Amino acid sequence: MNKLFFTLVLSVFTLMGYAQTAADNFAGKWKTDKGELIEISKNGAAFIGKAGETKTTVLDNLHFSNGKWVGTLIKPKDGEKVDGTVTLKGDKINILVKKGMISKTIVWTKA
């Protein structure tokens, strides 16, 4: 019984360590896997990400909702928008986007 209790408590604390919080700060410069530089800044209660010298919006309305960060990723070439879930892990941002039954994780690294 003690082992089961200990395992349960340890699992809860482990999950808490990976939980996202509304205090996460995405502001700064991030590099995509293709080498592009994205600058994320606070815009009211949300974050917005702009790419390169053109300052094209590629990440819009990143906000904390129902215990997770959600926002819209925008393809600069054609303006296609895809909703995604964003997770901050140290010096990396993981963006999980889904379109239909297909999902993809995009990773940006702190520049």
C-alpha positions, 0 to 999 in steps of 0.5 A, a space after each residue: 500500500 505504501 509503495 502504491 501511495 508513493 508512486 501516485 504522489 511521485 506521479 502527481 509531482 512529476 506531472 506538475 513539473 511539466 504543467 504550463 502556467 499563465 506566467 510562461 513568457 514567450 517574449 524574445 527572439 526564436 529561431 525556426 528549424 529552417 533558420 528563420 528568426 521570429 520575434 515574439 512580443 506581448 500584445 495585451 494579454 496575448 503574444 504575437 510573433 513576427 518573422 524577419 525584416 518584413 515583420 510578417 505575422 506568423 504567430 497570432 493571439 497566443 493566449 492561455 486558455 483552459 490550462 494550455 497555451 493556444 494560438 494561430 500559426 500563419 504561413 507567410 507564403 500564402 496566409 494559411 492559418 492553423 490553430 495550435 497548442 504551444 508548450 514552452 520547455 526551457 529554451 525551446 517552443 514546441 508548437 503542435 498544429 493539427 489539420 484534419 487527422 494530420 498533426 505536426 510538431 514545430 520546434 523553435 529554439 531561443 536565439 
